[in-house]
Amino acid sequence: MCARTDGSNKNNSGGDSDKTTNTVYYHHTELPPIQHDEVKEAAASSAAAPAVYSGPDTLAILTAHQRNALHMIHDAIDKFQTSNYYKILFRTTQPAHVISIISVATVASLLYSSEKNQWSSSPFTILLYLAAFSVHCGSQFWMTFISGLSLYFNLPRHVFGSVQKVLFPKYFGLNSFLSALILISFNRFSHQWDTATVIQEILLFTCFMIELTIRLYAVPPLLQLITAKTEMELTAGVGQEVGFHDLGPLKSCPHYLAVHSSFRRVHLYVAIGNILSLVCTALHLQYIAQYCVFIY
């Protein structure tokens, strides 16, 4: 510890003044000496180390290519939607008739093909059957009991409608395709034509026809009704409620009530068809658990 004393004496002609002494104490702390050699070595090593170039980011490049590809696909889809071919295919019922006839004819020809035994017992057939049935059953359960209820009670009604407009075509399109695969593959390795097998064939064919009919004939008008309802509700300032339906000023609008009634009717048809296809899937699942058809 070191101390410093500050003093000052003042002599005046009128008399002697007192001496004032101020003492300030400092704690003396010795700092460690700077190691100049270590500092020089660290600076030299950092300067001598070359910059490592790891090359372009692979993930960023793949993401950019994926984004460009998606933009090209979206541009092509938008261009196709403005053409006359799109209006004929998706705004008239004739293409739906053609698709349904071709689908039923293709499934029927594969079911009663004379070349059934060429790949009927192959592991690929059983793998295709089990994979298609698993995905079909899982998508039905998720869409009916998890996704629909969760989104309805947690999203604004207009947002929920926008999600349904995207999911409905994909859901019924995928399920109708999977139902066809299940029916064809099950028919290929079903060697025993007993009553239980015939019933399962009828159930699977019924499930396929229900989902195909909903996709071709019920989903397009349902999407149009959702779009019309949403536009009128946005104009009236309603549709943002969560978990319930409030018509607001549209209660006295005859046009909106007619559109809403048509929407509820078509949506009811879709719901009934979905429940019937769920019943067919559940009965076939019970058949698998009882007979273990994939073992034979």
C-alpha positions as CSV (number, residue, x, y, z in Angstrom):
1,M,0.0,0.0,0.0
2,C,1.2,3.5,-0.8
3,A,0.0,6.8,0.4
4,R,0.2,10.3,-0.9
5,T,-0.1,13.4,1.4
6,D,-1.2,16.7,0.1
7,G,-0.4,19.7,2.3
8,S,-0.6,23.5,1.9
9,N,0.5,26.3,4.3
10,K,-0.9,29.7,4.0
11,N,0.5,32.7,5.9
12,N,-1.6,35.8,6.0
13,S,-0.7,39.2,7.4
14,G,-3.7,39.2,9.6
15,G,-2.7,35.9,11.4
16,D,-1.6,32.3,11.0
17,S,-3.9,29.9,9.2
18,D,-4.2,26.2,10.1
19,K,-2.4,23.6,8.2
20,T,-4.7,21.2,6.2
21,T,-3.4,17.8,5.4
22,N,-5.3,15.3,3.0
23,T,-4.0,11.8,2.9
24,V,-5.2,9.5,0.0
25,Y,-4.4,5.8,0.1
26,Y,-3.9,3.5,-2.9
27,H,-3.8,-0.3,-3.0
28,H,-0.8,-1.3,-5.0
29,T,-1.5,-4.3,-7.2
30,E,1.2,-5.8,-9.3
31,L,-0.1,-6.8,-12.8
32,P,1.6,-9.9,-14.4
33,P,4.1,-8.9,-17.0
34,I,2.9,-9.1,-20.6
35,Q,4.4,-12.2,-22.3
36,H,5.4,-10.6,-25.6
37,D,6.7,-13.8,-27.0
38,E,3.4,-15.6,-26.5
39,V,1.5,-12.7,-28.2
40,K,3.9,-12.7,-31.1
41,E,3.6,-16.5,-31.5
42,A,-0.2,-16.4,-31.5
43,A,-0.3,-13.5,-34.0
44,A,2.2,-15.4,-36.3
45,S,0.2,-18.6,-36.1
46,S,-3.1,-16.9,-36.9
47,A,-1.5,-15.0,-39.8
48,A,0.2,-18.2,-41.2
49,A,-3.0,-20.3,-41.1
50,P,-4.6,-20.4,-44.6
51,A,-8.3,-19.7,-45.0
52,V,-10.1,-23.0,-45.5
53,Y,-12.7,-23.0,-48.3
54,S,-15.3,-25.7,-47.8
55,G,-17.0,-25.1,-51.2
56,P,-20.6,-24.2,-51.9
57,D,-23.3,-25.2,-49.5
58,T,-24.8,-28.3,-50.9
59,L,-28.1,-27.9,-49.1
60,A,-28.5,-24.3,-50.3
61,I,-27.9,-25.4,-53.9
62,L,-30.4,-28.2,-53.6
63,T,-32.9,-25.9,-52.0
64,A,-32.5,-23.4,-54.8
65,H,-32.9,-26.0,-57.5
66,Q,-36.0,-27.3,-55.8
67,R,-37.5,-23.8,-55.5
68,N,-36.8,-23.2,-59.2
69,A,-38.4,-26.5,-60.2
70,L,-41.5,-25.8,-58.1
71,H,-41.8,-22.4,-59.6
72,M,-41.7,-23.9,-63.1
73,I,-44.3,-26.5,-62.2
74,H,-46.6,-23.8,-60.7
75,D,-46.2,-21.6,-63.7
76,A,-47.1,-24.6,-66.0
77,I,-50.1,-25.4,-63.8
78,D,-51.3,-21.7,-63.9
79,K,-50.9,-21.6,-67.6
80,F,-52.8,-24.9,-68.0
81,Q,-55.6,-23.6,-65.8
82,T,-56.2,-20.7,-68.1
83,S,-56.5,-22.9,-71.2
84,N,-59.7,-24.3,-72.8
85,Y,-58.5,-27.9,-72.1
86,Y,-58.7,-27.2,-68.4
87,K,-62.2,-25.8,-68.7
88,I,-63.3,-28.9,-70.6
89,L,-61.6,-31.4,-68.2
90,F,-62.5,-29.8,-64.9
91,R,-65.6,-27.7,-65.5
92,T,-67.7,-30.3,-67.3
93,T,-68.9,-33.8,-66.3
94,Q,-67.8,-35.6,-69.5
95,P,-64.2,-36.2,-68.5
96,A,-65.4,-37.6,-65.1
97,H,-67.5,-40.1,-67.0
98,V,-64.6,-41.1,-69.2
99,I,-62.2,-41.5,-66.2
100,S,-64.7,-43.5,-64.2
101,I,-65.4,-45.9,-67.2
102,I,-61.6,-46.3,-67.9
103,S,-60.9,-46.9,-64.2
104,V,-63.7,-49.5,-63.7
105,A,-62.7,-51.3,-67.0
106,T,-59.1,-51.4,-66.0
107,V,-59.8,-52.8,-62.6
108,A,-62.2,-55.4,-64.0
109,S,-59.7,-56.5,-66.7
110,L,-57.0,-57.0,-64.1
111,L,-59.4,-58.8,-61.7
112,Y,-60.4,-61.4,-64.3
113,S,-57.2,-61.6,-66.3
114,S,-56.2,-65.1,-67.5
115,E,-52.6,-64.5,-66.4
116,K,-53.4,-64.4,-62.7
117,N,-50.9,-67.1,-61.6
118,Q,-47.8,-65.5,-63.1
119,W,-47.2,-63.2,-60.1
120,S,-50.0,-64.2,-57.7
121,S,-47.7,-65.7,-55.1
122,S,-44.8,-63.4,-55.4
123,P,-43.6,-61.4,-52.4
124,F,-44.0,-58.2,-54.4
125,T,-47.7,-58.8,-54.6
126,I,-48.0,-59.3,-50.9
127,L,-45.8,-56.3,-50.2
128,L,-47.9,-54.1,-52.5
129,Y,-51.1,-55.3,-50.9
130,L,-49.9,-54.7,-47.3
131,A,-48.3,-51.3,-48.1
132,A,-51.4,-50.0,-50.0
133,F,-53.8,-51.2,-47.2
134,S,-51.6,-49.7,-44.5
135,V,-51.4,-46.3,-46.1
136,H,-55.1,-46.4,-47.0
137,C,-56.2,-47.2,-43.5
138,G,-53.9,-44.7,-41.9
139,S,-55.0,-41.9,-44.2
140,Q,-58.6,-42.6,-43.5
141,F,-58.1,-42.6,-39.8
142,W,-56.0,-39.5,-39.8
143,M,-58.2,-37.4,-42.1
144,T,-61.4,-38.4,-40.4
145,F,-60.6,-38.4,-36.7
146,I,-57.4,-36.3,-36.2
147,S,-56.9,-33.8,-39.0
148,G,-60.5,-32.6,-39.6
149,L,-61.5,-32.2,-35.9
150,S,-58.2,-30.6,-34.9
151,L,-58.2,-28.1,-37.6
152,Y,-61.8,-27.2,-37.2
153,F,-61.5,-26.4,-33.5
154,N,-58.2,-24.6,-33.8
155,L,-58.3,-22.5,-37.0
156,P,-60.5,-19.7,-38.3
157,R,-63.3,-21.1,-40.4
158,H,-62.0,-19.6,-43.6
159,V,-58.5,-21.0,-43.0
160,F,-60.0,-24.4,-42.3
161,G,-62.0,-24.1,-45.6
162,S,-58.8,-23.3,-47.5
163,V,-57.1,-26.3,-46.1
164,Q,-60.0,-28.6,-46.9
165,K,-59.9,-27.3,-50.5
166,V,-56.4,-28.6,-50.8
167,L,-56.8,-31.8,-48.9
168,F,-60.1,-33.1,-50.3
169,P,-59.0,-33.8,-53.9
170,K,-55.7,-35.3,-52.8
171,Y,-57.3,-37.4,-50.1
172,F,-60.0,-39.0,-52.2
173,G,-57.8,-39.3,-55.2
174,L,-55.1,-41.1,-53.3
175,N,-57.6,-43.4,-51.5
176,S,-59.3,-44.4,-54.7
177,F,-56.0,-45.3,-56.3
178,L,-55.0,-47.3,-53.2
179,S,-58.3,-49.0,-53.1
180,A,-57.7,-50.2,-56.7
181,L,-54.3,-51.5,-55.7
182,I,-55.7,-53.3,-52.7
183,L,-58.4,-54.9,-54.7
184,I,-56.2,-56.1,-57.5
185,S,-53.4,-57.4,-55.3
186,F,-55.8,-59.2,-53.0
187,N,-57.5,-60.8,-56.0
188,R,-54.1,-62.0,-57.2
189,F,-53.1,-64.1,-54.2
190,S,-56.6,-65.2,-53.1
191,H,-56.6,-68.8,-54.2
192,Q,-59.7,-69.8,-52.2
193,W,-62.9,-68.6,-53.6
194,D,-65.1,-69.2,-50.6
195,T,-67.9,-67.0,-49.2
196,A,-65.5,-64.9,-47.1
197,T,-63.2,-64.1,-50.0
198,V,-66.1,-63.1,-52.2
199,I,-67.5,-60.8,-49.6
200,Q,-64.1,-59.1,-49.2
201,E,-63.9,-58.6,-53.0
202,I,-67.3,-57.0,-52.9
203,L,-66.3,-54.8,-50.0
204,L,-63.0,-53.7,-51.6
205,F,-64.8,-53.0,-54.9
206,T,-67.5,-51.0,-53.1
207,C,-64.8,-48.9,-51.3
208,F,-63.0,-48.2,-54.6
209,M,-66.3,-47.1,-56.3
210,I,-67.3,-44.9,-53.4
211,E,-64.0,-43.1,-53.2
212,L,-63.7,-42.7,-57.0
213,T,-67.3,-41.4,-57.3
214,I,-66.7,-38.9,-54.5
215,R,-63.5,-37.7,-56.1
216,L,-65.0,-37.3,-59.6
217,Y,-68.5,-36.1,-58.9
218,A,-68.7,-34.7,-55.3
219,V,-65.4,-32.9,-54.7
220,P,-65.5,-30.5,-57.6
221,P,-68.9,-29.0,-56.8
222,L,-68.0,-29.0,-53.1
223,L,-64.9,-26.9,-53.8
224,Q,-66.9,-24.5,-55.9
225,L,-69.4,-24.0,-53.1
226,I,-66.7,-23.4,-50.6
227,T,-65.2,-20.7,-52.8
228,A,-68.6,-19.1,-53.3
229,K,-69.4,-19.2,-49.6
230,T,-66.1,-17.7,-48.7
231,E,-66.4,-14.8,-51.1
232,M,-69.8,-13.8,-49.7
233,E,-68.7,-14.2,-46.1
234,L,-65.6,-12.0,-46.7
235,T,-67.9,-9.3,-48.1
236,A,-70.1,-9.5,-45.0
237,G,-67.2,-9.6,-42.6
238,V,-67.8,-13.0,-41.1
239,G,-65.9,-16.3,-41.3
240,Q,-63.1,-15.7,-38.8
241,E,-64.7,-17.5,-35.9
242,V,-63.0,-20.7,-34.5
243,G,-65.0,-23.8,-33.7
244,F,-68.5,-22.5,-34.6
245,H,-70.4,-21.0,-37.5
246,D,-71.8,-17.5,-37.2
247,L,-73.8,-16.3,-40.2
248,G,-74.1,-12.7,-38.9
249,P,-75.9,-10.4,-41.4
250,L,-76.0,-13.3,-44.0
251,K,-78.9,-14.8,-42.1
252,S,-81.3,-12.8,-44.1
253,C,-79.6,-13.3,-47.5
254,P,-81.6,-15.8,-49.6
255,H,-78.8,-16.4,-52.1
256,Y,-76.3,-17.2,-49.4
257,L,-78.7,-19.5,-47.6
258,A,-79.3,-21.4,-50.9
259,V,-75.5,-21.8,-51.4
260,H,-75.0,-22.8,-47.8
261,S,-77.8,-25.4,-48.1
262,S,-76.2,-26.8,-51.2
263,F,-72.8,-26.9,-49.5
264,R,-74.2,-28.8,-46.5
265,R,-76.0,-31.3,-48.7
266,V,-72.9,-32.1,-50.8
267,H,-70.7,-32.2,-47.7
268,L,-73.1,-34.6,-46.1
269,Y,-72.9,-36.9,-49.2
270,V,-69.1,-36.8,-48.9
271,A,-69.2,-37.5,-45.2
272,I,-71.5,-40.5,-45.7
273,G,-69.4,-41.9,-48.4
274,N,-66.3,-41.5,-46.3
275,I,-67.9,-43.3,-43.4
276,L,-69.0,-46.2,-45.7
277,S,-65.5,-46.6,-47.1
278,L,-64.2,-46.6,-43.5
279,V,-66.6,-49.4,-42.7
280,C,-65.3,-51.4,-45.7
281,T,-61.8,-50.9,-44.5
282,A,-62.6,-51.9,-41.0
283,L,-64.3,-55.1,-42.2
284,H,-61.3,-56.0,-44.4
285,L,-59.0,-55.3,-41.4
286,Q,-61.0,-57.7,-39.4
287,Y,-60.7,-60.3,-42.2
288,I,-56.9,-59.9,-42.2
289,A,-56.8,-60.3,-38.4
290,Q,-59.0,-63.4,-38.5
291,Y,-57.6,-65.3,-41.5
292,C,-54.1,-63.8,-41.9
293,V,-54.4,-64.0,-45.6
294,F,-50.9,-62.8,-46.3
295,I,-49.4,-66.0,-44.8
296,Y,-51.0,-68.4,-47.3
